Every structure is written in structure tokens, then in C-alpha cells.
Amino acid sequence: MANNTWKAVVTTALLTVFSTQLVKAAWKEYKLSCAANKNNIASQPRQYDEDLFREQLARNYAFLGEEGMRKVKEQFIIIVGAGELGSWVCTMLIRSGCQKIMIIDPDNISIESLNTHCCAVLSDVGKPKVECLKEHLSKIAPWSEIKTSAKAWTKENSEELFFADSDSPTFVVDCLDNLESKVDLLEYAHNNKINVISSMGIATKSDPTRVSINDISMTEFDPISRCVRRKLRKRGIVTGIPVVFSNEMLDPRRDNILSSIDDECCAINASRDHALRHLPELGTMPGIFGLSIATWILTKVSGYPMKKNEVKNRIKFHDGILETFQRQMTRFSEGNHQSSLIGLKEVGYIVEEIFRGKSPISGYSTKLALTKWDADKEVSLTNLVLLTKDEQEIHEKRVLENGEKLTDVYSSEVLNVIERTFKEEQYYS
């Protein structure tokens, strides 16, 4: 009897262990199957009920209207750069009803990305940025068609990336952090008449009330904008490119850091692989820039009216400087020929781009005037200097009238600054 009891106990125990293992194996198989289905859903767009779509985007429909939302849905927007800024652009375009986007970025999620990226989590580190975004966005908007490319955009592969499958982008968003590639992309879009918007410098900016969108010719207080403007000018593009930027005054405590952006070895001759990373940056600002771009695109393509924001209007200021310069040329009998070489457009460029609105001698930015620098050379962009009116009078009397040498009037430090500025302009010209 006892033997039979023990046999029953042992048999029951063995059956229990076997059943437990069988259940665990079946549960593991079920989870793997669910994960596979989940990944398949994330990688491919699926049918989505129109009523659910409208319910999910009810507030956008109320704001933009039926026609506006129809236009938003029809867009094919390419975002070049899927990092700290591009990830926010992608996310809000998809959340707002855009049904077709393409994301281009060759990089992977890094631990540093978690500070600013829109959706990356710790488990995403090492994953391609484009795949991280596609997986995340497909869960939010399963109706969307999200194309990706883990290639770096170049002029050489632009046709392949932008016009694959006979698709033509309605908008391109530049979120690149390499200056040369950024300028190449803007030039390509401009020359091929593709709608484009670009992001300028975020480093050291912290005031959200100073973020604005305007033509690149209207930007100020941003060394990245200045560098991009001058590079584009060298390629014959002066206006016609909208950008998001901050006109927040530069923090003087950051001068030693920001000066590297304009340094001849860094910004002017930036290598293709040199990106503007590792500059001091507040983690919230890329999101603000990205949301601004997405909002601007949505209102523009839907036809929602937006009042143009005139960031700066210094025409009268430049006109006064031009008038002062023309009087100087008249006094030295160089009026008609020499002064005709310099017009209002050139004055604006010299003041804002070459000398950044301040005297290279004193650093003052008030009561400014242009003067011919070297008395023995012709008037040109590399022989005009912006000074205060007091400095201009002294320069005119000692150098232009009395014929004193520049080395006898100015310190070597001032002369080096002027020489470096002229060399920089020669590069852009």
C-alpha cells in the first residue's frame, strides 16, 4: 500500500514538472510570435479606419479645416538628419496627419542622443536613428508610409534618395549638422526648385521667445547663419531659403567657444566629416526648433495664414552709412567711379557679414561709418573698414589725407584683425 502511495506521489510530481516546462515553452513561443507580429506591423503601413484617423486628428481638422488637412495628407516630406532636431520634426509631422515621409540619416542612437532625441530610450542605443524613429512612429500612426535610408546625403546620391520610385518630395527639411553638407543640400533644393527649410545654430541659445523663422538673409546674432549665408552667396544664392534661428544675443561668456565656428580653420574650410557637435547646448532647444519647423510646414502647406515676422530692418541705417562714405569719396575726388562700386546692398553685406555690425578697433556698434582703408588701393570689399565716426575721422585725416602708414597709426593687433577679415572675405568672394 505504501509503495503504491509513493509511486503516485512521484508520478504526480513528474507530471507537474513536465506540465510546467511545457507551459513555459508555449508561453515563450507565444511571446516571440507576438514580437514578430509587432515588428512586422511597425515596419509596414496598414489599413486604418478613416473614422479613427479623423478622431485621432480631430483638433487638427478643427484648426486647419477639411481642405487644409487634405493638403497635409498629400505631402511627401523628406527629413535629412534624424537626430536631436530632425526626430522632433518627423514625430510632429506624422502626429499631425502627414501620411508619407522619408528619413535620411547614417548614424546610430548613442547614449548622448538620449538628452535631446524625441523618442529614443536606453535600449535603442546602437540602433540606426532612422529605424528607431520608424518603429516609434508606426505605433503612433499605422496609416503612415515611412521610408528610411541609413545613407549620408550627398550631392552625388541626391537623385537616388529624393526621387526613388518616381516620387517627388513636396518639401525637404535640412537638419544636418555639417556646414558643407548643409550648404550643398540648400543649394541643391534651391536650384531644383524644391521647397526647403533649414535649421541654423542652436548652441548657447536658451531663450525660447527669440526663436523665429524667416529668410536666411534676415537672420542675425547667429554665427552658423552668418557662415551659411556667406557660403551660399559664393554660390550665387542670397535669398529665398527659409530658416529657423534664434536672434538671442550671444552670451559674452561663450565668445571663446563660439569663435571656433567662425574660425578660418573650422567653419570656412570645414571638412565634410566635421559636424558642429559637442558645443554647449540646452537639451530643450532642439525640440523647440524642431516643433517650430513642423508647425511652419503644416501652416504653409495647408494654406493657413501666417503673418511675416520682420526680424530686422536696417535699410535706413545702411543708407546713412552709404551716404557718409559717398561724401568721403567726393572729398578725395573719387566720387563717381569709386563710390559707384559700393551700393546699399554692398554696404549691408560689409556691415552685417564682414564686420558683424561693430568696429574692429573699439568693438563699438553705434555711430558707424565706412572708410577706405589703404589709400594706395582701389575701393573694394577687401579695402573698406567699418569704424565709428570718430575713428573714421582720425583715419581719414592721418591715413587718407596726410599719407601716414597704417603701421604707424594702428597696433599690430588691429592690423592682424583687419588682415584676417579681408582674407576671410577673399575666400567667400
Secondary structure, 3 states (H helix, E strand, C coil): CHHHHHHHHHHHHHHHHHHHHHHHHHHHHHHHHHHHHHHHHHHCCCCCCHHHHHHHCHHHHHHHHHHHHHHHHCCCEEEECCCCCHHHHHHHHHHCCCCEEEEECCCECCHHHHHCCCCCCHHHCCCEHHHHHHHHHHHHCCCCEEEEECCCCCCCCHHHHHCHHHCCCCEEEECCCCHHHHHHHHHHHHHCCCCEEEECCCCCCCCHHHEEEEEHHHCCCCHHHHHHHHHHHHCCCCCCCEEEEECCCCCHHHHHHHHHHHCHHHHHCCCCCCCCCCCCCCCCHHHHHHHHHHHHHHHHHHCCCCCCCCCCCCHHHHHHHHHHHHHHHHHCCCHHHHHCCCCHHHHHHHHHHHCCCCCCCCCCCCCEEEEECCCCCCCCCCCEEEEEHHHHHHHHHHHHHCCCCHHHHCCHHHHHHHHHHHHHHHHHC
